[in-house]
């Protein structure tokens, strides 16, 4: 089946993979269309929506994000209707942002929660989805003149894709998401990146964050998948720690343009790695 170019990310996501998609595609295993595709850290979904596999199991620990994808699949018209009520004003933005700090958040239905995520993402500073240690959204207002809050063609295309293919949407631990992966599967891992410096750590898309122990646990899972004959490709930052962890695997260094940094002089091309257990 030909791919629909309108199927693309509906949110701007920190660490999104559009920048290195050509590098990822170049390293994909042969006969990928015959495999079940797994993506345990879905995020903005750039790789999933580019590949558009017919059979996939995708997951993210962020419950608000996964609820959005479920709503796009199951309640698209209601979502589009609710998105139309939002206004691009700071007072309204901070009111809606602050709801997750009050009991009123529990009164929002699934569509309203999904609509809130899209609105905040489109109108907050730099499209930066970030939560504090309590899981509360804390990015400030972006002051954009005409943010594209309702990208209806993309929403409809993504809904059509999710409804017309065998796509399982999970919300849980990444290791659980790949428990059924076998030799006929392919797993793409895009975890929270290991920080290149003490000041560059960003894991704020979900409460809790990641540390070196988390990175080691993921590498141990990759070892387990390799023993089971499951092919995987993994992206991460190009740090000495990551190179040491995956020394037994094929490591390709690529350049990605990143714009998320409080210091504008530090934005630009950075080295990342693509790691795989196959040739």
C-alpha positions, 0 to 999 in steps of 0.5 A: 500500500502507498504511504499517506504523506499526511500521516505525520506527528500531531504534536511537537515532541522533544527529541522527535526523530524527523531530523534523522529519519533518513539515517534510521530508514537507511539502517532498517532491516530487510523485509520490514513490511513482513515484520510486526513493528514495536515502538516502546517509547512512542513519543511524537511517533515520527518513525511510526507515521513515516513507516506506516506499518500494517501491524504494530505494537506501540507504547509510551509511559505518558498516559496523556499522550497515549490517551490522545492517540486513542481519542484520535482513533476512536473519537476524532470528530469530538476531538476536533469539535473540542479543539475549536473552543480553545483561544490563544490567550495567556489567561486562558492558557494558564487556566487550562494548564493549571487544571492538572493541579486541581480536582477539576482535572479528574472531571475532564473526559478523555476527549477534553484531556486529549484536546488539552494536550494538543492545545497546550502543545501548540501554544506553549513555549517552543512546543515543549511538552514538559512536566514537573516531578508531580506530573504537572504540565509546567511549560509557559505560554508561547505568545505565538500570533497564529498557532495551528491548533487544529491541523485537521488534515493530519488528525484525519489522516492519523485517525484513518491510519490507526483505524485501518491497520492493526495498531495496538496502543499501550500505556505502560512499561517499555519492557512489557510492551515487547514481551511478545516480540519474536524473530518475526518482529522489529523493535525501534527504541527511542528512550529518554536520551542519556545527558551529554552534560550535567546541565543538558538532562531533559526527561521532563516529558513524564514524571520521574525522569531517567538515570544511568540505572534506567539506561542499563536496564534498557541495555539488558533488555536489548541483550535479552531480545538479541538472545531471542533473535529479535532485531532492534534499532536504538537511538540515543545520545553519543556519550562515552557511557552509551558507547560503553553500554552497547560496545557489543553492537553496531554503532552508527554516529549521526548528526541531528539538529536540536533546538531545545536548549535554554542557551541559544548558542548551544542549539544546532547539530549534535551527535547521536547514535543509532545502535543495532544488533543486525547487519 
